Amino acid sequence: QQRDKLKQYQKRINLNLERERALARQLLKDGKKEKAMLLLKKKRYQEQLLDRTENQISNLERMVQDIEFTQIEMKVIEGLKIGNECLHKMHQVMSIEEVERIIGETQDAVEYQRQIDEILAGSLTEEDEDAILEELNAITQEQMELPEVPSEPLPEKITEASSIKNRPKPELVAAS
């Protein structure tokens, strides 16, 4: 508000300066040099006021910028505060002891699984391996047993019914 009031004041002073400058010219034309001199002194004083007003406006604008920046800083600090509170709550939920306990349990479980893997991988001796191979060969031999050969002689002539079954089928050709 102050900045706006100062700018309005500047406009008024600028208008007065223009009027007084024009009036000083008129007084010089009329030969009233002393009155023109007095008016120019007044004009000079108002120009100095205008400069001071300009400095005040720039100070006010700087203050406004500082206030806006401080507001942004306050929002950042508030965000940091909320984040810090959230971290604190999370730390209360998950203590260092709890994390160390979980890591310890995980390492124990991994070690236990490694021991199981070693037992399974190393439990077969050479004798066990030989027994496994013999069992595999026995299963393979059972599957390879051939059927018995029939004792009856094979027929010499092929009957007509069987020759019809063995005849090649005619090919079908699409009509064009």
Stockholm file with secondary structure:
# STOCKHOLM 1.0

chainA/1-176         QQRDKLKQYQKRINLNLERERALARQLLKDGKKEKAMLLLKKKRYQEQLLDRTENQISNLERMVQDIEFTQIEMKVIEGLKIGNECLHKMHQVMSIEEVERIIGETQDAVEYQRQIDEILAGSLTEEDEDAILEELNAITQEQMELPEVPSEPLPEKITEASSIKNRPKPELVAAS
#=GR chainA/1-176 SS CHHHHHHHHHHHHHHHHHHHHHHHHHHHHHTCHHHHHHHHHHHHHHHHHHHHHHHHHHHHHHHHHHHHHHHHHHHHHHHHHHHHHHHHHHHHHSCHHHHHHHHHHHHHHHHHHHHHHHHHHHCCCHHHHHHHHHHHHHHHHHHTCCCCCCSSCCCSSCCHHHHHHHSCCCCCCCCC
#=GC SS_cons         CHHHHHHHHHHHHHHHHHHHHHHHHHHHHHTCHHHHHHHHHHHHHHHHHHHHHHHHHHHHHHHHHHHHHHHHHHHHHHHHHHHHHHHHHHHHHSCHHHHHHHHHHHHHHHHHHHHHHHHHHHCCCHHHHHHHHHHHHHHHHHHTCCCCCCSSCCCSSCCHHHHHHHSCCCCCCCCC
//
